[in-house]
Amino acid sequence: MGTTTKKSSGKKASVQKKASSSKTSKKSQKRSGGAIAVIIVIVIAVALLYLFGPRETMIHLVYDYTGIVLPEALPWEYRDEVVSETNTTPQVTPQLSGDLPTALEIPLCAHTADSHEVHEYTGFTLCYREQYEQAEWVAYEINTAELVKEASRTDDFRPDPKISTGSATLADYKGSGYDRGHLAPAADLAYSKETMSESFYMSNMSPQTGGLNRGVWKDLEAEVREWTEQFGSVYVVSGPVLEKDSYPTIGENKVAVPEYYYKVLFAPEGRDGTPEMIGFLMPNKKLKEDFFAFAVSVDEIESRTGLDFFHSMDDAAESSLEARINLPAWQ
């Protein structure tokens, strides 16, 4: 009888041990399954946000918990603001090495002598296109010293004697319904009587709708002076987008009426002392939005105009700066 009891008791203990082990295994599997499910849900949510959600929102949601390197295919204007758990400082735009090249603001265009005329003035440089009877770019640097107003607006609109084929005239714009839109604004050149007067050459004008010229475009011009006050110096290139062989024209000289205008800006020392670039591309019409709604990368403007901006800059810095749209640096 005693022996039978021991065997029965041993079997019972063995069964209980197996049951306990089975329960533990099931709990472990549950925990493992639950963790996998959570990871899958997170991965799916991030993928959906990337595909369908605002990219600006997504960059604040993605964190590098696993040490996985973000793919180079992700646009770097977003990639450089993704942070990790251990390093919450966004990557910094590459610093410029050495002194900036002289005439950095002058774009490079594949021009021939008979179709592009580059002329230098006291306050700016421009490239005149006879085919369109206007400049395709006007470029200059403005600094804080030049924000001091020394000359009043002259309004002495006149043909430009430097243009070998003859520039547009006042008569071309008369009754056209378009403004004589400054490419280099008079207010940026008010630091001397000479520069102010030069800003009224007809070579510096382009047919802009009144809604653009006296609206968002004017606001952007004023903001450039604000940025100059903040950053110390800003390089500016402005012009019409002349991507078609022909446009509607005005006047006897057949001045082309562009569909878009651009402005490209480079601040060597933006906020926090880091260099910044930005572009603006606006249709030639009255706009309801503010100018930040029309911010684009400099690369995009290069693709539309065929111009190479800031080409004398270090290649690595130029490529990085022209590819990004870093709005917080300008807002």
GUKOLKOL-740782 format. One record per residue (C-alpha): residue in three letters; x, y, z; residue number from 0. Coordinates in pm, 1 decimal. Last residue first. Layout:
N
@kolro ALA, px X, py Y, pz Z, lumtor NUM
...
***
This chain:
331
@kolro GLN, px 1071.9, py 8223.1, pz -4092.5, lumtor 330
@kolro TRP, px 1388.2, py 8194.6, pz -4298.8, lumtor 329
@kolro ALA, px 1575.2, py 7911.9, pz -4122.8, lumtor 328
@kolro PRO, px 1242.8, py 7743.1, pz -4044.3, lumtor 327
@kolro LEU, px 1180.7, py 7709.1, pz -4423.0, lumtor 326
@kolro ASN, px 1474.6, py 7477.3, pz -4494.7, lumtor 325
@kolro ILE, px 1403.4, py 7382.4, pz -4854.6, lumtor 324
@kolro ARG, px 1701.1, py 7169.2, pz -4956.0, lumtor 323
@kolro ALA, px 1875.9, py 7065.4, pz -5276.6, lumtor 322
@kolro GLU, px 2057.3, py 7393.3, pz -5340.5, lumtor 321
@kolro LEU, px 2230.7, py 7391.4, pz -5001.9, lumtor 320
@kolro SER, px 2366.0, py 7037.5, pz -5030.2, lumtor 319
@kolro SER, px 2484.6, py 7070.8, pz -5390.0, lumtor 318
@kolro GLU, px 2650.2, py 7408.2, pz -5327.6, lumtor 317
@kolro ALA, px 2826.7, py 7288.2, pz -5012.7, lumtor 316
@kolro ALA, px 2970.3, py 6984.9, pz -5192.1, lumtor 315
@kolro ASP, px 3065.6, py 7182.2, pz -5502.9, lumtor 314
@kolro ASP, px 3249.5, py 7465.6, pz -5323.0, lumtor 313
@kolro MET, px 3099.2, py 7784.1, pz -5464.3, lumtor 312
@kolro SER, px 3175.5, py 7909.7, pz -5816.2, lumtor 311
@kolro HIS, px 2841.2, py 7776.7, pz -5944.5, lumtor 310
@kolro PHE, px 2634.8, py 8005.0, pz -5719.7, lumtor 309
@kolro PHE, px 2335.6, py 7957.9, pz -5950.2, lumtor 308
@kolro ASP, px 2351.7, py 7745.8, pz -6266.4, lumtor 307
@kolro LEU, px 2082.4, py 7863.1, pz -6507.9, lumtor 306
@kolro GLY, px 1866.1, py 7638.2, pz -6727.1, lumtor 305
@kolro THR, px 1558.4, py 7829.3, pz -6609.1, lumtor 304
@kolro ARG, px 1319.4, py 7556.3, pz -6494.8, lumtor 303
@kolro SER, px 1582.3, py 7303.4, pz -6380.1, lumtor 302
@kolro GLU, px 1778.5, py 7577.3, pz -6203.2, lumtor 301
@kolro ILE, px 1460.4, py 7690.8, pz -6029.4, lumtor 300
@kolro GLU, px 1404.6, py 7338.1, pz -5900.2, lumtor 299
@kolro ASP, px 1763.8, py 7307.1, pz -5778.9, lumtor 298
@kolro VAL, px 1723.7, py 7631.4, pz -5582.4, lumtor 297
@kolro SER, px 1462.0, py 7448.7, pz -5378.3, lumtor 296
@kolro VAL, px 1111.2, py 7588.0, pz -5368.8, lumtor 295
@kolro ALA, px 919.4, py 7848.3, pz -5166.5, lumtor 294
@kolro PHE, px 589.6, py 7957.6, pz -5323.5, lumtor 293
@kolro ALA, px 368.7, py 7920.4, pz -5014.7, lumtor 292
@kolro PHE, px 638.1, py 8115.0, pz -4826.7, lumtor 291
@kolro PHE, px 543.7, py 8419.3, pz -5036.2, lumtor 290
@kolro ASP, px 204.7, py 8466.0, pz -4871.9, lumtor 289
@kolro GLU, px -106.2, py 8318.9, pz -5031.7, lumtor 288
@kolro LYS, px -369.9, py 8516.5, pz -5221.5, lumtor 287
@kolro LEU, px -176.5, py 8566.9, pz -5544.5, lumtor 286
@kolro LYS, px -242.2, py 8812.4, pz -5825.9, lumtor 285
@kolro LYS, px -81.8, py 8687.5, pz -6144.7, lumtor 284
@kolro ASN, px 257.8, py 8613.4, pz -6297.9, lumtor 283
@kolro PRO, px 308.0, py 8275.4, pz -6133.8, lumtor 282
@kolro MET, px 559.6, py 8267.7, pz -5849.3, lumtor 281
@kolro LEU, px 878.3, py 8066.9, pz -5786.0, lumtor 280
@kolro PHE, px 1076.6, py 8137.2, pz -5469.2, lumtor 279
@kolro GLY, px 1417.8, py 7989.2, pz -5394.7, lumtor 278
@kolro ILE, px 1610.6, py 7924.5, pz -5074.2, lumtor 277
@kolro MET, px 1970.6, py 7902.4, pz -4961.1, lumtor 276
@kolro GLU, px 2124.8, py 7894.5, pz -4613.3, lumtor 275
@kolro PRO, px 2471.3, py 7920.6, pz -4460.7, lumtor 274
@kolro THR, px 2503.0, py 7856.6, pz -4085.1, lumtor 273
@kolro GLY, px 2569.4, py 8137.3, pz -3835.8, lumtor 272
@kolro ASP, px 2299.0, py 8027.0, pz -3593.3, lumtor 271
@kolro ARG, px 2041.3, py 8182.0, pz -3828.1, lumtor 270
@kolro GLY, px 2189.5, py 8262.7, pz -4165.3, lumtor 269
@kolro GLU, px 2553.7, py 8338.4, pz -4230.4, lumtor 268
@kolro PRO, px 2632.5, py 8304.5, pz -4601.9, lumtor 267
@kolro ALA, px 2269.7, py 8396.7, pz -4685.0, lumtor 266
@kolro PHE, px 2182.6, py 8287.3, pz -5038.2, lumtor 265
@kolro LEU, px 1861.8, py 8387.8, pz -5213.2, lumtor 264
@kolro VAL, px 1699.8, py 8291.7, pz -5544.5, lumtor 263
@kolro LYS, px 1399.2, py 8484.5, pz -5676.7, lumtor 262
@kolro TYR, px 1180.6, py 8352.8, pz -5955.1, lumtor 261
@kolro TYR, px 912.5, py 8482.3, pz -6189.7, lumtor 260
@kolro TYR, px 653.7, py 8287.9, pz -6386.4, lumtor 259
@kolro GLU, px 431.8, py 8320.6, pz -6695.8, lumtor 258
@kolro PRO, px 654.9, py 8571.5, pz -6870.7, lumtor 257
@kolro VAL, px 517.0, py 8851.8, pz -7095.1, lumtor 256
@kolro ALA, px 765.2, py 8893.9, pz -7380.2, lumtor 255
@kolro VAL, px 846.9, py 9248.8, pz -7490.8, lumtor 254
@kolro LYS, px 756.1, py 9279.8, pz -7858.5, lumtor 253
@kolro ASN, px 957.1, py 9593.0, pz -7939.8, lumtor 252
@kolro GLU, px 642.7, py 9766.9, pz -8068.9, lumtor 251
@kolro GLY, px 465.7, py 9700.4, pz -7743.9, lumtor 250
@kolro ILE, px 354.7, py 9390.2, pz -7555.2, lumtor 249
@kolro THR, px 420.7, py 9020.5, pz -7614.7, lumtor 248
@kolro PRO, px 257.0, py 8680.6, pz -7566.5, lumtor 247
@kolro TYR, px 533.2, py 8425.3, pz -7519.9, lumtor 246
@kolro SER, px 784.2, py 8251.2, pz -7745.1, lumtor 245
@kolro ASP, px 1070.2, py 8002.8, pz -7729.2, lumtor 244
@kolro LYS, px 963.1, py 7879.4, pz -7388.5, lumtor 243
@kolro GLU, px 1166.9, py 7844.2, pz -7065.6, lumtor 242
@kolro LEU, px 1209.1, py 8214.0, pz -6992.9, lumtor 241
@kolro VAL, px 1136.0, py 8213.3, pz -6619.2, lumtor 240
@kolro PRO, px 1154.1, py 8581.6, pz -6530.9, lumtor 239
@kolro GLY, px 1427.0, py 8716.2, pz -6307.2, lumtor 238
@kolro SER, px 1580.3, py 8756.4, pz -5966.0, lumtor 237
@kolro VAL, px 1919.7, py 8670.2, pz -5812.5, lumtor 236
@kolro VAL, px 1999.0, py 8789.1, pz -5460.4, lumtor 235
@kolro TYR, px 2301.6, py 8734.6, pz -5234.6, lumtor 234
@kolro VAL, px 2225.3, py 8825.6, pz -4874.2, lumtor 233
@kolro SER, px 2447.1, py 8993.9, pz -4614.0, lumtor 232
@kolro GLY, px 2431.7, py 9080.5, pz -4246.2, lumtor 231
@kolro PHE, px 2196.3, py 8795.7, pz -4147.4, lumtor 230
@kolro GLN, px 1921.7, py 8981.0, pz -3959.6, lumtor 229
@kolro GLU, px 1925.4, py 9314.5, pz -4145.8, lumtor 228
@kolro THR, px 1970.1, py 9131.3, pz -4475.8, lumtor 227
@kolro TRP, px 1674.3, py 8910.7, pz -4384.1, lumtor 226
@kolro GLU, px 1460.4, py 9221.1, pz -4332.0, lumtor 225
@kolro ARG, px 1577.8, py 9360.2, pz -4666.3, lumtor 224
@kolro VAL, px 1478.8, py 9032.6, pz -4833.9, lumtor 223
@kolro GLU, px 1141.9, py 9062.0, pz -4657.6, lumtor 222
@kolro ALA, px 1068.6, py 9386.6, pz -4841.3, lumtor 221
@kolro GLU, px 1130.2, py 9217.6, pz -5176.7, lumtor 220
@kolro LEU, px 907.7, py 8927.4, pz -5071.5, lumtor 219
@kolro ASP, px 622.5, py 9163.7, pz -4985.6, lumtor 218
@kolro LYS, px 661.0, py 9336.3, pz -5323.1, lumtor 217
@kolro TRP, px 632.6, py 8999.9, pz -5499.2, lumtor 216
@kolro VAL, px 327.9, py 8913.3, pz -5286.0, lumtor 215
@kolro GLY, px 131.9, py 9222.1, pz -5390.7, lumtor 214
@kolro ARG, px 221.6, py 9528.8, pz -5593.7, lumtor 213
@kolro ASN, px 413.7, py 9338.3, pz -5860.0, lumtor 212
@kolro LEU, px 189.3, py 9031.1, pz -5843.3, lumtor 211
@kolro GLY, px -154.4, py 9195.5, pz -5866.5, lumtor 210
@kolro GLY, px -18.4, py 9465.2, pz -6097.7, lumtor 209
@kolro THR, px 69.6, py 9196.3, pz -6347.6, lumtor 208
@kolro GLN, px 437.6, py 9193.4, pz -6430.2, lumtor 207
@kolro PRO, px 597.7, py 9296.4, pz -6758.4, lumtor 206
@kolro SER, px 974.8, py 9297.5, pz -6687.0, lumtor 205
@kolro MET, px 1202.2, py 9587.3, pz -6602.0, lumtor 204
@kolro ASN, px 1576.6, py 9602.6, pz -6526.9, lumtor 203
@kolro SER, px 1662.2, py 9654.1, pz -6895.8, lumtor 202
@kolro MET, px 1423.3, py 9949.7, pz -6882.3, lumtor 201
@kolro TYR, px 1680.2, py 10133.9, pz -6672.0, lumtor 200
@kolro PHE, px 1511.1, py 10249.2, pz -6352.5, lumtor 199
@kolro SER, px 1749.5, py 10067.1, pz -6112.7, lumtor 198
@kolro GLU, px 2033.0, py 10275.8, pz -6254.2, lumtor 197
@kolro SER, px 1885.1, py 10587.8, pz -6092.3, lumtor 196
@kolro MET, px 1887.2, py 10433.0, pz -5744.7, lumtor 195
@kolro THR, px 2240.6, py 10303.0, pz -5792.4, lumtor 194
@kolro GLU, px 2364.4, py 10649.0, pz -5889.1, lumtor 193
@kolro LYS, px 2177.1, py 10837.0, pz -5618.4, lumtor 192
@kolro SER, px 2326.3, py 10611.5, pz -5352.5, lumtor 191
@kolro TYR, px 2211.0, py 10364.1, pz -5084.2, lumtor 190
@kolro ALA, px 1862.5, py 10340.3, pz -5237.3, lumtor 189
@kolro LEU, px 1950.3, py 10026.8, pz -5434.8, lumtor 188
@kolro ASP, px 1744.9, py 9768.5, pz -5245.3, lumtor 187
@kolro ALA, px 1447.3, py 10008.8, pz -5250.0, lumtor 186
@kolro ALA, px 1470.6, py 10034.5, pz -5629.6, lumtor 185
@kolro PRO, px 1402.3, py 9663.4, pz -5663.6, lumtor 184
@kolro ALA, px 1637.3, py 9453.3, pz -5881.6, lumtor 183
@kolro LEU, px 1386.0, py 9279.5, pz -6109.2, lumtor 182
@kolro HIS, px 1167.4, py 9591.4, pz -6118.6, lumtor 181
@kolro GLY, px 820.7, py 9537.8, pz -6266.2, lumtor 180
@kolro ARG, px 712.4, py 9789.5, pz -6527.4, lumtor 179
@kolro ASP, px 349.5, py 9704.8, pz -6460.0, lumtor 178
@kolro TYR, px 124.5, py 9540.2, pz -6717.8, lumtor 177
@kolro GLY, px -208.5, py 9656.4, pz -6864.9, lumtor 176
@kolro SER, px -41.3, py 9728.5, pz -7197.6, lumtor 175
@kolro GLY, px -155.6, py 10091.0, pz -7220.8, lumtor 174
@kolro LYS, px 203.4, py 10214.8, pz -7215.2, lumtor 173
@kolro TYR, px 443.7, py 9926.8, pz -7158.9, lumtor 172
@kolro ASP, px 617.5, py 9931.7, pz -7496.0, lumtor 171
@kolro ALA, px 612.2, py 10313.0, pz -7497.2, lumtor 170
@kolro LEU, px 838.7, py 10320.2, pz -7192.1, lumtor 169
@kolro THR, px 1105.7, py 10146.3, pz -7395.4, lumtor 168
@kolro ALA, px 1255.2, py 9797.8, pz -7424.1, lumtor 167
@kolro SER, px 1630.2, py 9778.2, pz -7470.3, lumtor 166
@kolro GLY, px 1834.0, py 9855.1, pz -7779.6, lumtor 165
@kolro THR, px 2031.1, py 9595.2, pz -7974.6, lumtor 164
@kolro SER, px 2361.5, py 9683.4, pz -7806.6, lumtor 163
@kolro ILE, px 2211.5, py 9716.5, pz -7458.7, lumtor 162
@kolro LYS, px 2436.5, py 9960.6, pz -7273.3, lumtor 161
@kolro PRO, px 2218.6, py 10265.0, pz -7349.6, lumtor 160
@kolro ASP, px 1936.4, py 10127.7, pz -7128.8, lumtor 159
@kolro PRO, px 1604.3, py 10284.7, pz -7221.0, lumtor 158
@kolro ARG, px 1450.6, py 10515.4, pz -6958.1, lumtor 157
@kolro PHE, px 1243.0, py 10510.3, pz -6638.3, lumtor 156
@kolro ASP, px 1343.4, py 10808.5, pz -6423.0, lumtor 155
@kolro ASP, px 1118.8, py 10716.6, pz -6128.6, lumtor 154
@kolro THR, px 1374.0, py 10881.7, pz -5895.1, lumtor 153
@kolro ARG, px 1297.4, py 10712.7, pz -5561.1, lumtor 152
@kolro SER, px 1481.9, py 10895.7, pz -5286.3, lumtor 151
@kolro ALA, px 1851.0, py 10849.0, pz -5220.9, lumtor 150
@kolro GLU, px 2066.6, py 10786.5, pz -4911.9, lumtor 149
@kolro LYS, px 1874.0, py 10503.1, pz -4748.5, lumtor 148
@kolro VAL, px 2090.3, py 10293.6, pz -4516.1, lumtor 147
@kolro LEU, px 2021.2, py 9933.2, pz -4615.5, lumtor 146
@kolro GLU, px 2349.0, py 9931.3, pz -4804.8, lumtor 145
@kolro ALA, px 2548.8, py 9907.9, pz -4481.9, lumtor 144
@kolro THR, px 2346.0, py 9598.7, pz -4386.1, lumtor 143
@kolro ASN, px 2449.7, py 9406.3, pz -4694.9, lumtor 142
@kolro ILE, px 2304.2, py 9347.0, pz -5042.1, lumtor 141
@kolro GLU, px 2467.5, py 9128.1, pz -5304.1, lumtor 140
@kolro TYR, px 2357.3, py 9157.9, pz -5665.4, lumtor 139
@kolro ALA, px 2205.3, py 8967.9, pz -5956.2, lumtor 138
@kolro VAL, px 1957.6, py 9041.8, pz -6235.6, lumtor 137
@kolro TRP, px 1854.1, py 8745.6, pz -6447.9, lumtor 136
@kolro GLU, px 1676.7, py 8672.6, pz -6775.5, lumtor 135
@kolro ALA, px 1688.3, py 9042.0, pz -6860.2, lumtor 134
@kolro GLN, px 1431.2, py 9182.0, pz -7100.7, lumtor 133
@kolro GLU, px 1347.3, py 9207.4, pz -7472.4, lumtor 132
@kolro TYR, px 1251.9, py 8836.5, pz -7496.6, lumtor 131
@kolro GLN, px 1477.0, py 8747.2, pz -7792.3, lumtor 130
@kolro GLU, px 1708.4, py 9032.1, pz -7695.1, lumtor 129
@kolro ARG, px 1800.0, py 8850.9, pz -7374.9, lumtor 128
@kolro TYR, px 1982.2, py 9075.2, pz -7127.2, lumtor 127
@kolro CYS, px 2203.2, py 8930.7, pz -6852.5, lumtor 126
@kolro LEU, px 2225.6, py 9155.6, pz -6549.5, lumtor 125
@kolro THR, px 2473.2, py 9283.1, pz -6291.5, lumtor 124
@kolro PHE, px 2386.1, py 9500.1, pz -5990.7, lumtor 123
@kolro GLY, px 2457.7, py 9816.6, pz -5790.6, lumtor 122
@kolro THR, px 2720.4, py 10002.6, pz -5989.9, lumtor 121
@kolro TYR, px 2628.4, py 9838.9, pz -6319.6, lumtor 120
@kolro GLU, px 2765.1, py 9531.1, pz -6495.5, lumtor 119
@kolro HIS, px 2633.3, py 9408.2, pz -6829.4, lumtor 118
@kolro VAL, px 2592.4, py 9053.3, pz -6959.5, lumtor 117
@kolro GLU, px 2442.4, py 9028.6, pz -7307.0, lumtor 116
@kolro HIS, px 2299.6, py 8692.0, pz -7409.4, lumtor 115
@kolro SER, px 2184.1, py 8595.7, pz -7761.2, lumtor 114
@kolro ASP, px 2461.2, py 8716.1, pz -7992.9, lumtor 113
@kolro ALA, px 2751.5, py 8651.0, pz -7758.8, lumtor 112
@kolro THR, px 2651.8, py 8291.6, pz -7690.5, lumtor 111
@kolro HIS, px 2514.3, py 8169.4, pz -7362.3, lumtor 110
@kolro ALA, px 2511.7, py 7847.0, pz -7166.1, lumtor 109
@kolro CYS, px 2422.4, py 8027.8, pz -6845.4, lumtor 108
@kolro LEU, px 2622.7, py 8062.7, pz -6525.2, lumtor 107
@kolro PRO, px 2472.8, py 8276.1, pz -6252.9, lumtor 106
@kolro ILE, px 2653.0, py 8581.4, pz -6104.7, lumtor 105
@kolro GLU, px 2596.9, py 8600.2, pz -5726.3, lumtor 104
@kolro LEU, px 2941.1, py 8466.3, pz -5640.6, lumtor 103
@kolro ALA, px 3103.0, py 8769.8, pz -5804.8, lumtor 102
@kolro THR, px 3409.4, py 8713.7, pz -5584.9, lumtor 101
@kolro PRO, px 3446.0, py 8366.4, pz -5436.7, lumtor 100
@kolro LEU, px 3355.6, py 8321.2, pz -5068.9, lumtor 99
@kolro ASP, px 3649.1, py 8301.5, pz -4831.9, lumtor 98
@kolro GLY, px 3751.8, py 7966.6, pz -4686.2, lumtor 97
@kolro SER, px 3534.4, py 7660.3, pz -4631.8, lumtor 96
@kolro LEU, px 3160.0, py 7696.0, pz -4615.3, lumtor 95
@kolro GLN, px 2998.5, py 7505.2, pz -4330.3, lumtor 94
@kolro PRO, px 2792.4, py 7199.5, pz -4414.6, lumtor 93
@kolro THR, px 2428.1, py 7228.0, pz -4298.8, lumtor 92
@kolro VAL, px 2393.0, py 7095.5, pz -3946.4, lumtor 91
@kolro GLN, px 2245.5, py 6756.8, pz -3857.1, lumtor 90
@kolro PRO, px 1957.2, py 6792.3, pz -3614.7, lumtor 89
@kolro THR, px 2047.9, py 6767.5, pz -3242.9, lumtor 88
@kolro THR, px 1848.3, py 6504.3, pz -3051.2, lumtor 87
@kolro ASN, px 2133.3, py 6254.8, pz -3028.2, lumtor 86
@kolro THR, px 2070.8, py 5948.5, pz -2811.6, lumtor 85
@kolro GLU, px 1717.0, py 5870.9, pz -2921.1, lumtor 84
@kolro SER, px 1792.1, py 5971.8, pz -3278.2, lumtor 83
@kolro VAL, px 1680.1, py 6276.3, pz -3477.1, lumtor 82
@kolro VAL, px 1543.6, py 6323.2, pz -3828.9, lumtor 81
@kolro GLU, px 1606.2, py 6684.2, pz -3936.4, lumtor 80
@kolro ASP, px 1879.8, py 6609.8, pz -4191.9, lumtor 79
@kolro ARG, px 1664.7, py 6344.2, pz -4354.2, lumtor 78
@kolro TYR, px 1386.5, py 6588.6, pz -4439.2, lumtor 77
@kolro GLU, px 1587.5, py 6829.4, pz -4655.1, lumtor 76
@kolro TRP, px 1790.3, py 6524.7, pz -4744.8, lumtor 75
@kolro PRO, px 1518.2, py 6368.4, pz -4955.3, lumtor 74
@kolro LEU, px 1503.6, py 5999.9, pz -4854.4, lumtor 73
@kolro ALA, px 1693.4, py 5804.6, pz -5119.0, lumtor 72
@kolro GLU, px 2003.3, py 5799.5, pz -4897.4, lumtor 71
@kolro PRO, px 1827.6, py 5548.5, pz -4675.6, lumtor 70
@kolro LEU, px 1816.7, py 5613.6, pz -4298.9, lumtor 69
@kolro VAL, px 2078.5, py 5415.1, pz -4107.9, lumtor 68
@kolro ILE, px 1925.1, py 5166.4, pz -3863.8, lumtor 67
@kolro GLY, px 2048.1, py 5225.0, pz -3507.6, lumtor 66
@kolro THR, px 1740.0, py 5057.1, pz -3366.9, lumtor 65
@kolro TYR, px 1571.7, py 5347.5, pz -3192.5, lumtor 64
@kolro ASP, px 1621.7, py 5588.3, pz -3482.2, lumtor 63
@kolro TYR, px 1319.3, py 5811.8, pz -3440.5, lumtor 62
@kolro VAL, px 1046.7, py 5892.1, pz -3691.5, lumtor 61
@kolro LEU, px 763.4, py 6110.3, pz -3564.1, lumtor 60
@kolro HIS, px 900.5, py 6462.9, pz -3612.6, lumtor 59
@kolro ILE, px 1004.9, py 6391.2, pz -3967.6, lumtor 58
@kolro MET, px 656.2, py 6260.8, pz -4039.6, lumtor 57
@kolro THR, px 484.6, py 6588.7, pz -3980.2, lumtor 56
@kolro GLU, px 684.5, py 6770.7, pz -4248.3, lumtor 55
@kolro ARG, px 626.4, py 6480.3, pz -4486.0, lumtor 54
@kolro PRO, px 250.1, py 6525.9, pz -4457.0, lumtor 53
@kolro GLY, px 79.2, py 6185.0, pz -4451.1, lumtor 52
@kolro PHE, px 9.0, py 5944.1, pz -4735.7, lumtor 51
@kolro LEU, px 319.2, py 5740.6, pz -4807.3, lumtor 50
@kolro TYR, px 536.0, py 5829.7, pz -4507.3, lumtor 49
@kolro LEU, px 244.5, py 5823.2, pz -4264.7, lumtor 48
@kolro LEU, px 131.1, py 5486.8, pz -4402.8, lumtor 47
@kolro ALA, px 481.4, py 5343.1, pz -4365.1, lumtor 46
@kolro VAL, px 508.1, py 5476.0, pz -4008.4, lumtor 45
@kolro ALA, px 173.2, py 5318.1, pz -3917.7, lumtor 44
@kolro ILE, px 265.9, py 4984.4, pz -4080.5, lumtor 43
@kolro VAL, px 598.4, py 4970.5, pz -3894.0, lumtor 42
@kolro ILE, px 430.3, py 5059.7, pz -3562.5, lumtor 41
@kolro VAL, px 157.3, py 4795.5, pz -3610.5, lumtor 40
@kolro ILE, px 417.6, py 4529.6, pz -3699.3, lumtor 39
@kolro ILE, px 624.8, py 4617.6, pz -3390.9, lumtor 38
@kolro VAL, px 315.8, py 4593.3, pz -3167.2, lumtor 37
@kolro ALA, px 222.2, py 4255.5, pz -3318.6, lumtor 36
@kolro ILE, px 576.0, py 4124.6, pz -3266.1, lumtor 35
@kolro ALA, px 564.3, py 4230.5, pz -2900.4, lumtor 34
@kolro GLY, px 225.3, py 4061.4, pz -2852.0, lumtor 33
@kolro GLY, px 345.3, py 3738.9, pz -3011.4, lumtor 32
@kolro SER, px 648.6, py 3728.2, pz -2784.4, lumtor 31
@kolro ARG, px 435.1, py 3796.5, pz -2474.9, lumtor 30
@kolro LYS, px 180.5, py 3535.6, pz -2578.0, lumtor 29
@kolro GLN, px 455.1, py 3283.5, pz -2656.0, lumtor 28
@kolro SER, px 604.5, py 3341.8, pz -2312.3, lumtor 27
@kolro LYS, px 264.2, py 3300.4, pz -2148.4, lumtor 26
@kolro LYS, px 208.8, py 2978.3, pz -2345.1, lumtor 25
@kolro SER, px 549.4, py 2845.7, pz -2236.4, lumtor 24
@kolro THR, px 477.3, py 2928.1, pz -1872.0, lumtor 23
@kolro LYS, px 139.8, py 2750.6, pz -1893.2, lumtor 22
@kolro SER, px 302.1, py 2442.5, pz -2048.7, lumtor 21
@kolro SER, px 568.8, py 2431.6, pz -1776.6, lumtor 20
@kolro SER, px 301.9, py 2450.8, pz -1507.6, lumtor 19
@kolro ALA, px 105.1, py 2172.7, pz -1672.9, lumtor 18
@kolro LYS, px 417.1, py 1958.4, pz -1703.1, lumtor 17
@kolro LYS, px 504.3, py 2014.1, pz -1335.6, lumtor 16
@kolro GLN, px 149.1, py 1931.9, pz -1228.4, lumtor 15
@kolro VAL, px 159.8, py 1607.8, pz -1429.1, lumtor 14
@kolro SER, px 491.7, py 1510.1, pz -1271.1, lumtor 13
@kolro ALA, px 362.0, py 1585.8, pz -923.8, lumtor 12
@kolro LYS, px 59.2, py 1366.1, pz -983.0, lumtor 11
@kolro LYS, px 273.7, py 1084.1, pz -1115.1, lumtor 10
@kolro GLY, px 495.4, py 1103.0, pz -807.0, lumtor 9
@kolro SER, px 197.2, py 1092.3, pz -568.7, lumtor 8
@kolro SER, px 57.6, py 786.0, pz -738.5, lumtor 7
@kolro LYS, px 394.2, py 612.8, pz -719.0, lumtor 6
@kolro LYS, px 430.5, py 702.3, pz -351.4, lumtor 5
@kolro THR, px 81.4, py 577.3, pz -267.1, lumtor 4
@kolro THR, px 137.7, py 245.6, pz -440.1, lumtor 3
@kolro THR, px 457.0, py 183.3, pz -240.5, lumtor 2
@kolro GLY, px 282.2, py 242.0, pz 91.7, lumtor 1
@kolro MET, px 0.0, py 0.0, pz 0.0, lumtor 0
***
